[in-house]
Amino acid sequence: MSGLFEITTEVTETVPLDQQNRGEVLFKVANLSGRPLYVRARCQPEEADTQDWFSFTTPAERHLTIADIAFYTVKIAAPPLAVLGRYQFQLVVEERDKAEQNFSTGPGVTFEVIKPPAPPRPPLRLPDLSAIPKWFANLPRRTKLIAGGVALAVIVLAIIIGVILAITRPARPDLVIESLDAQHLETEDGNVYLFTVNVANRGSKNSGDFVLGFESRPEDMVDMGYTEVPSIEPGASRAIEMVGYLPFFGEFDSIVITFVADIHLQTDEAEDSRENNIQSVNLSLPRGFFPTPTPFFEPTPTLVFRPTATARGFSDLVIEGITLEGRGDLFNRIYRAEVTISNRGRAGTFEFAPIEITVRHAETGELVSRVRLEGLEPGESAALVMDWEIQTPFGGQFFLFMVDPNNAIPEIDESNNVAEARD
């Protein structure tokens, strides 16, 4: 039903993105149905593998009264390795319980992913000629001329050498992934791999702290994982261990894991030194080694990254408590849950993505509710109210709650994001 909602935006041309390829688009949604609705908004890109680039600053699901107007702000955040070029997406608003029949699609919005600008070269420092010793004024005139000529020649030669060194060998770090090893661990929980990544600094300057990340690409699926690496001195190297857990991979026989040193472009490297920051490994997944997925997992490939104990500065999202109430009649039951989420980690979540919380029916795996929280600082908590309705006349229903189900936010511990509740 295309006339159910009116979706408009003030964007008439390409959405401007910043140097990190991030931006925002404001949409206005009007309820034209003539009745109150519980609606859900989602972004529909032209290319399916860009779905994770979009997020909302406010909950995607909400109640709209008759002739009500709602505003949705969509955040665009293209990853560092995104293919340069133009992309387009649309905002889709649908009635939550009748999404296939009752929905409206907004106008197409275009944005362009561009190459980040190269870091500026450090300014050339000329020698300070003002600090001339006082005794130089008492020398004979001939001696002054000879000494002045020699000093001028030395200064000119130093300037020439300094310019050559500044052009050919700038004092910058140069991070290089020298080797990459993947070891398969036999466990009963699934496919677990221990990665050892050796990163060296071949430059002439300390690298500073940076982030080592990876992306996985079976077909068009991309998942990211991160770990922070302490600074590396010039000529030194460091071995970083990372654990990848592959709980379910459907029909895939292999997966390509690509590691990227300084994936967030924090280090001021030479422009032509980025190519050696990347190295890939192809993992062969053993057949018959796939555990049966639990109902609340999406039936799509999922790579869960668990950083080792050396990881610093990550968040840690935890479901602190759930209060669940259910009521209903002979055919339907309506549920309301108050969920308390906290960040026990050392860093906030705002720079990555909004925090998503989902609820699934434990027996059927059906997604019954989803909300989003803009973010949490370290030590901060938030209480969220989630409502849903299911067609069952009986109580005693069992639900699974999960925070950050798609692992969009790197955490110290990814294993404590699930909690359960029964009415």
C-alpha positions as CSV (number, residue, x, y, z in Angstrom):
1,M,0.0,0.0,0.0
2,S,2.1,2.9,-1.3
3,G,-0.2,5.7,0.0
4,L,-0.1,4.6,3.7
5,F,2.6,7.1,4.6
6,E,4.1,10.2,3.0
7,I,7.9,10.1,3.2
8,T,9.8,13.3,2.3
9,T,13.3,14.7,2.8
10,E,14.9,18.1,2.1
11,V,17.8,16.4,0.3
12,T,17.5,17.2,-3.4
13,E,21.0,16.4,-4.5
14,T,23.9,14.2,-3.3
15,V,24.2,13.9,0.5
16,P,27.5,15.5,1.6
17,L,29.8,13.1,3.5
18,D,32.8,14.2,5.7
19,Q,36.4,13.0,5.2
20,Q,35.6,9.7,7.1
21,N,32.6,9.1,4.7
22,R,30.0,9.8,7.3
23,G,26.8,11.8,7.1
24,E,23.1,12.2,8.1
25,V,19.8,12.5,6.3
26,L,16.5,13.7,7.9
27,F,13.2,12.1,6.8
28,K,9.7,13.3,7.6
29,V,7.0,10.6,7.8
30,A,3.3,11.4,7.9
31,N,0.6,8.9,8.8
32,L,-2.1,9.1,6.0
33,S,-3.9,5.8,6.9
34,G,-6.6,7.4,9.0
35,R,-5.9,5.1,11.9
36,P,-3.3,4.7,14.6
37,L,-0.4,2.4,13.6
38,Y,2.6,0.7,15.2
39,V,5.2,1.3,12.5
40,R,8.8,0.2,11.7
41,A,11.4,2.1,9.6
42,R,14.2,0.5,7.7
43,C,16.8,1.5,5.1
44,Q,16.7,-0.2,1.7
45,P,20.0,0.3,-0.2
46,E,20.4,-0.6,-3.9
47,E,23.4,-2.9,-3.0
48,A,22.6,-5.4,-0.3
49,D,26.1,-5.5,1.1
50,T,25.9,-1.9,2.2
51,Q,23.0,-2.6,4.6
52,D,25.2,-2.2,7.7
53,W,26.2,1.3,6.6
54,F,22.9,2.7,7.8
55,S,21.5,3.3,11.4
56,F,18.9,5.4,13.1
57,T,19.5,7.9,15.9
58,T,16.1,7.2,17.4
59,P,14.1,3.9,17.7
60,A,13.1,2.5,14.3
61,E,9.8,1.3,15.8
62,R,7.2,3.6,17.2
63,H,3.5,4.3,17.5
64,L,1.9,6.9,15.2
65,T,-1.5,8.4,16.0
66,I,-4.0,9.5,13.3
67,A,-2.4,12.1,11.0
68,D,0.8,11.9,13.2
69,I,4.2,13.1,11.9
70,A,7.5,11.5,12.8
71,F,11.1,12.3,12.0
72,Y,13.8,9.8,11.4
73,T,17.5,10.7,11.2
74,V,19.5,8.1,9.2
75,K,23.2,8.0,9.8
76,I,25.5,6.9,6.9
77,A,28.9,5.4,7.8
78,A,30.8,3.8,5.0
79,P,33.7,1.5,6.2
80,P,37.3,2.4,5.5
81,L,37.7,-0.3,2.7
82,A,34.4,0.6,1.0
83,V,34.5,0.8,-2.9
84,L,34.6,4.4,-4.0
85,G,31.6,5.6,-6.0
86,R,28.0,6.6,-5.8
87,Y,25.4,4.7,-3.8
88,Q,21.6,5.1,-3.3
89,F,19.1,4.1,-0.7
90,Q,15.4,4.6,0.3
91,L,13.6,4.8,3.6
92,V,10.9,2.2,3.9
93,V,8.1,2.7,6.6
94,E,5.8,-0.3,7.2
95,E,3.1,-1.4,9.6
96,R,5.0,-3.8,11.8
97,D,2.4,-6.6,11.9
98,K,1.5,-6.3,8.2
99,A,4.8,-5.3,6.7
100,E,4.4,-7.2,3.4
101,Q,1.0,-5.5,2.6
102,N,1.2,-2.1,4.3
103,F,4.3,-0.1,3.6
104,S,5.5,3.0,1.8
105,T,8.8,3.8,0.1
106,G,10.5,7.2,0.2
107,P,12.5,9.0,-2.5
108,G,15.9,7.7,-3.5
109,V,18.8,9.4,-1.7
110,T,22.2,9.4,-3.3
111,F,25.6,9.8,-1.6
112,E,29.2,9.4,-2.8
113,V,32.1,7.5,-1.0
114,I,35.3,9.3,-1.7
115,K,39.0,8.6,-1.0
116,P,40.1,10.2,2.3
117,P,42.6,13.0,1.8
118,A,46.3,12.2,2.3
119,P,47.7,13.5,5.6
120,P,49.6,16.8,5.3
121,R,53.4,16.7,5.1
122,P,55.2,18.1,8.2
123,P,56.5,21.7,7.6
124,L,60.1,22.2,6.7
125,R,62.1,23.6,9.6
126,L,64.9,26.0,8.6
127,P,67.9,26.6,10.9
128,D,67.7,29.5,13.4
129,L,70.2,32.1,12.3
130,S,69.5,34.6,15.1
131,A,71.7,32.9,17.8
132,I,75.1,34.2,16.7
133,P,77.7,34.3,19.5
134,K,78.7,37.8,20.7
135,W,82.4,37.1,20.3
136,F,81.9,36.9,16.5
137,A,81.5,40.7,16.5
138,N,85.1,41.2,17.8
139,L,86.8,39.2,15.1
140,P,88.8,40.9,12.3
141,R,86.8,41.8,9.2
142,R,88.7,39.3,7.0
143,T,88.1,36.5,9.5
144,K,84.4,37.5,9.6
145,L,84.1,37.2,5.8
146,I,85.8,33.8,5.7
147,A,83.8,32.4,8.6
148,G,80.6,33.9,7.3
149,G,81.2,32.3,3.9
150,V,81.9,28.9,5.4
151,A,78.8,29.2,7.7
152,L,76.6,30.2,4.7
153,A,77.9,27.3,2.6
154,V,77.2,24.9,5.5
155,I,73.7,26.4,6.0
156,V,72.9,26.1,2.3
157,L,74.2,22.5,2.2
158,A,72.1,21.6,5.3
159,I,69.0,23.1,3.7
160,I,69.5,21.2,0.5
161,I,70.1,17.9,2.5
162,G,67.1,18.6,4.7
163,V,64.9,19.2,1.7
164,I,66.0,16.0,0.0
165,L,65.5,14.0,3.2
166,A,62.1,15.6,3.8
167,I,61.0,14.7,0.2
168,T,62.5,11.2,0.0
169,R,62.5,9.9,3.6
170,P,59.9,11.7,5.7
171,A,60.0,11.0,9.5
172,R,56.8,8.9,9.5
173,P,55.9,5.4,10.6
174,D,55.2,2.6,8.1
175,L,53.1,-0.3,9.4
176,V,53.6,-3.6,7.6
177,I,51.8,-6.9,8.2
178,E,54.9,-9.2,7.8
179,S,53.1,-12.5,8.3
180,L,49.7,-14.0,9.1
181,D,49.1,-17.4,10.6
182,A,45.7,-19.1,11.1
183,Q,45.5,-22.2,13.4
184,H,42.2,-24.3,13.5
185,L,41.3,-25.4,17.0
186,E,39.2,-28.6,17.4
187,T,36.4,-27.8,19.9
188,E,32.9,-29.0,20.5
189,D,31.5,-25.4,20.2
190,G,32.2,-24.8,16.5
191,N,35.0,-23.6,14.2
192,V,37.5,-21.7,16.3
193,Y,40.6,-20.1,14.7
194,L,43.6,-18.6,16.4
195,F,45.1,-15.9,14.3
196,T,48.7,-14.6,14.8
197,V,49.4,-11.4,13.0
198,N,53.0,-10.0,13.0
199,V,53.0,-6.2,12.5
200,A,56.2,-4.3,12.0
201,N,57.1,-0.6,11.9
202,R,59.5,0.0,9.0
203,G,59.3,3.7,9.2
204,S,61.4,6.3,11.1
205,K,58.9,7.4,13.7
206,N,56.9,5.8,16.5
207,S,53.5,4.5,15.2
208,G,51.4,5.5,18.2
209,D,48.5,3.3,19.3
210,F,46.5,1.9,16.3
211,V,43.7,-0.5,15.6
212,L,44.1,-3.9,13.8
213,G,40.9,-5.1,12.2
214,F,39.6,-7.7,9.9
215,E,36.8,-8.3,7.5
216,S,35.4,-11.6,6.2
217,R,34.0,-12.1,2.7
218,P,32.0,-15.2,1.9
219,E,30.1,-14.0,-1.2
220,D,28.7,-10.6,-0.3
221,M,28.8,-10.8,3.6
222,V,31.1,-8.5,5.5
223,D,31.7,-8.6,9.3
224,M,34.3,-6.5,11.1
225,G,36.4,-7.2,14.2
226,Y,38.9,-5.0,16.0
227,T,41.6,-5.0,18.6
228,E,43.8,-2.1,19.8
229,V,47.6,-2.4,19.4
230,P,50.1,-0.4,21.5
231,S,52.6,1.8,19.7
232,I,55.5,0.2,17.9
233,E,58.9,1.8,17.8
234,P,60.8,2.2,14.4
235,G,62.4,-1.1,13.3
236,A,60.4,-3.1,15.9
237,S,57.6,-5.6,15.4
238,R,54.8,-7.0,17.5
239,A,52.8,-10.3,17.4
240,I,49.1,-9.9,18.0
241,E,46.8,-12.9,18.7
242,M,43.1,-12.7,17.8
243,V,40.5,-15.4,18.1
244,G,37.7,-15.9,15.5
245,Y,34.7,-18.1,16.4
246,L,32.6,-19.3,13.4
247,P,29.4,-20.8,15.0
248,F,27.4,-21.3,11.7
249,F,28.4,-21.0,8.1
250,G,25.5,-22.7,6.2
251,E,26.7,-24.0,2.8
252,F,30.0,-22.1,2.7
253,D,33.2,-24.2,2.3
254,S,35.7,-21.4,2.9
255,I,36.0,-17.9,4.0
256,V,38.6,-15.2,3.2
257,I,39.8,-13.2,6.2
258,T,41.5,-9.9,5.4
259,F,43.5,-8.1,8.2
260,V,44.2,-4.4,8.0
261,A,46.7,-2.6,10.2
262,D,45.5,0.9,11.3
263,I,42.0,0.2,9.9
264,H,40.7,3.5,11.3
265,L,43.6,5.6,9.7
266,Q,44.9,7.0,13.0
267,T,48.5,6.7,12.1
268,D,50.1,9.4,9.9
269,E,51.8,7.1,7.4
270,A,53.2,8.0,4.0
271,E,50.5,8.0,1.3
272,D,52.1,5.2,-0.7
273,S,52.7,2.9,2.3
274,R,49.0,1.8,2.9
275,E,49.2,-1.2,0.5
276,N,51.5,-3.2,2.8
277,N,49.0,-2.8,5.7
278,I,46.7,-5.5,4.3
279,Q,47.1,-9.3,4.2
280,S,44.5,-12.1,3.7
281,V,44.2,-15.8,4.4
282,N,41.7,-18.3,3.0
283,L,40.3,-20.7,5.6
284,S,38.9,-24.0,4.5
285,L,35.9,-24.9,6.7
286,P,35.7,-28.6,7.5
287,R,32.4,-30.3,6.4
288,G,30.3,-31.9,9.1
289,F,31.8,-29.6,11.7
290,F,28.9,-27.1,11.9
291,P,26.9,-27.2,15.1
292,T,23.1,-26.8,14.9
293,P,22.3,-23.1,15.3
294,T,20.2,-22.0,18.3
295,P,16.8,-20.5,17.2
296,F,17.7,-16.9,18.0
297,F,20.6,-16.8,15.5
298,E,19.8,-15.4,12.0
299,P,20.2,-18.1,9.3
300,T,23.1,-16.2,7.8
301,P,26.9,-16.6,8.2
302,T,28.1,-14.9,11.4
303,L,31.6,-14.3,12.5
304,V,31.9,-13.4,16.2
305,F,35.2,-11.7,17.1
306,R,36.5,-12.1,20.7
307,P,39.6,-10.0,21.4
308,T,42.3,-11.5,23.6
309,A,43.2,-10.2,27.0
310,T,45.7,-7.7,25.5
311,A,42.8,-5.7,24.0
312,R,42.4,-2.2,25.6
313,G,39.8,0.5,25.4
314,F,36.8,-1.6,24.3
315,S,33.2,-1.4,25.6
316,D,31.4,-4.3,27.2
317,L,27.6,-4.4,26.8
318,V,25.7,-6.4,29.3
319,I,21.9,-7.0,29.9
320,E,21.7,-6.2,33.7
321,G,18.0,-7.1,34.2
322,I,14.7,-7.8,32.6
323,T,11.2,-7.2,33.9
324,L,8.6,-9.0,31.7
325,E,4.8,-8.8,32.0
326,G,2.2,-10.5,29.7
327,R,-1.5,-10.2,29.4
328,G,-4.1,-11.3,26.8
329,D,-7.3,-12.8,25.7
330,L,-8.3,-16.1,24.1
331,F,-6.3,-15.5,20.9
332,N,-3.5,-13.0,21.5
333,R,-1.0,-12.0,24.3
334,I,0.6,-8.6,24.6
335,Y,4.0,-8.3,26.3
336,R,5.9,-5.4,27.8
337,A,9.5,-5.8,29.0
338,E,11.7,-3.3,30.7
339,V,15.3,-4.1,29.8
340,T,18.3,-2.5,31.6
341,I,21.5,-2.3,29.5
342,S,24.9,-1.2,30.8
343,N,28.4,-0.6,29.5
344,R,31.0,-2.2,31.8
345,G,33.9,-1.6,29.4
346,R,36.5,1.2,29.1
347,A,35.2,3.0,26.0
348,G,31.9,4.4,24.7
349,T,30.0,2.9,21.8
350,F,29.0,6.1,19.9
351,E,31.9,6.0,17.3
352,F,30.7,2.6,16.0
353,A,27.0,2.2,15.7
354,P,23.8,2.5,17.7
355,I,23.1,-0.2,20.2
356,E,20.5,-2.7,19.0
357,I,18.5,-4.9,21.4
358,T,16.3,-7.7,20.0
359,V,13.8,-10.2,21.4
360,R,13.1,-13.6,19.9
361,H,10.7,-16.3,20.8
362,A,12.9,-19.1,22.1
363,E,11.0,-22.0,20.5
364,T,10.3,-20.6,17.0
365,G,13.2,-18.1,16.7
366,E,10.8,-15.4,15.5
367,L,11.9,-11.9,16.0
368,V,9.2,-10.2,18.0
369,S,10.7,-6.9,19.0
370,R,13.7,-4.7,18.3
371,V,14.8,-1.3,19.6
372,R,17.9,0.9,19.3
373,L,19.8,3.0,21.7
374,E,22.0,5.8,20.5
375,G,24.9,4.7,22.7
376,L,26.4,4.4,26.2
377,E,29.5,5.8,27.8
378,P,31.7,3.6,30.1
379,G,29.8,2.8,33.3
380,E,26.6,4.2,31.9
381,S,23.2,2.3,32.0
382,A,19.9,2.8,30.3
383,A,16.4,1.3,30.8
384,L,14.4,0.6,27.7
385,V,10.7,-0.4,27.3
386,M,9.9,-3.0,24.6
387,D,6.4,-4.0,23.5
388,W,5.2,-6.8,21.3
389,E,2.2,-9.0,20.6
390,I,2.0,-12.7,19.6
391,Q,-0.9,-15.0,18.6
392,T,-1.0,-17.5,21.5
393,P,-3.7,-18.0,24.1
394,F,-1.3,-19.4,26.7
395,G,1.2,-17.9,29.1
396,G,4.5,-19.3,30.1
397,Q,6.2,-18.1,26.9
398,F,10.0,-18.1,26.8
399,F,12.0,-15.2,25.2
400,L,15.6,-14.5,24.4
401,F,17.0,-11.0,24.7
402,M,20.2,-10.0,22.9
403,V,22.2,-6.8,22.9
404,D,24.2,-5.9,19.8
405,P,23.1,-9.1,17.9
406,N,25.2,-8.3,14.8
407,N,28.4,-7.5,16.7
408,A,28.5,-4.0,15.2
409,I,30.3,-2.8,18.3
410,P,33.7,-4.3,19.3
411,E,33.6,-5.5,22.9
412,I,35.9,-7.0,25.5
413,D,33.6,-10.0,25.9
414,E,31.0,-10.9,23.2
415,S,29.7,-13.9,25.2
416,N,27.7,-12.0,27.8
417,N,25.2,-10.3,25.4
418,V,22.3,-12.7,25.8
419,A,19.7,-13.0,28.6
420,E,16.4,-14.9,28.9
421,A,13.0,-14.3,30.5
422,R,9.7,-16.1,30.9
423,D,6.3,-14.6,31.7
